[in-house]
Amino acid sequence: MAFFRYGELPMVLLALLQQRSMHGYEMLGELERLFSPGYVPSPGSVYPAVSALSRSGLIEADDDEGKKRYQLTQAGKQALATRHDQLSAIEVRCGVNLPGHSGAEAELRRLEAAVSAVPSHVNPAAVLRILRTATSQVKALGNSWEDR
């Protein structure tokens, strides 16, 4: 079974390049760092995705001492912005925070997924208490003198 769904690996690569320009092997390392042990990236899947992104004009390469260093193009930045929900869904499903993507948004989506998956035998009042406590704690952060 494939780890990434159709079209997800290129989006993740774009998110990685939003952080900084990288060589192909650096992208492999970042993928491994973010998604292991569930996913072990292979050059046979990553490099074809990089080539497709380059052909599509979403990334471009500069020569860096005989090696290609990739960065996002303006079109790549726009592609990321329009697929914000897809990146959030990847983060929720895989339990990661992608670079340059709001960790709070991904965590809210994980919370929403967890609440939706609560079994029917669980007391709804208990879930509501937890959610109200969390809401109060987040609001208190904004009212705290330490954070001003």
Long-range contacts (C-beta under 8 A, 24 or more apart in sequence): 3-35, 3-38, 3-39, 4-39, 4-90, 7-86, 8-86, 8-90, 9-45, 9-46, 9-49, 10-49, 10-52, 10-53, 10-58, 11-79, 11-80, 11-83, 11-86, 11-87, 11-90, 12-87, 12-90, 12-98, 13-46, 13-49, 13-50, 13-53, 13-59, 14-53, 14-58, 14-59, 14-72, 14-76, 14-79, 14-80, 15-80, 15-87, 15-98, 15-99, 15-100, 15-101, 16-98, 16-99, 17-59, 17-70, 17-71, 17-72, 17-76, 18-72, 18-77, 18-80, 18-99, 18-100, 19-99, 19-100, 21-62, 21-69, 21-70, 21-71, 22-69, 22-70, 23-64, 23-67, 23-68, 23-69, 23-70, 24-50, 24-68, 24-70, 27-70, 30-99, 34-96, 34-98, 35-94, 35-96, 38-94, 39-94
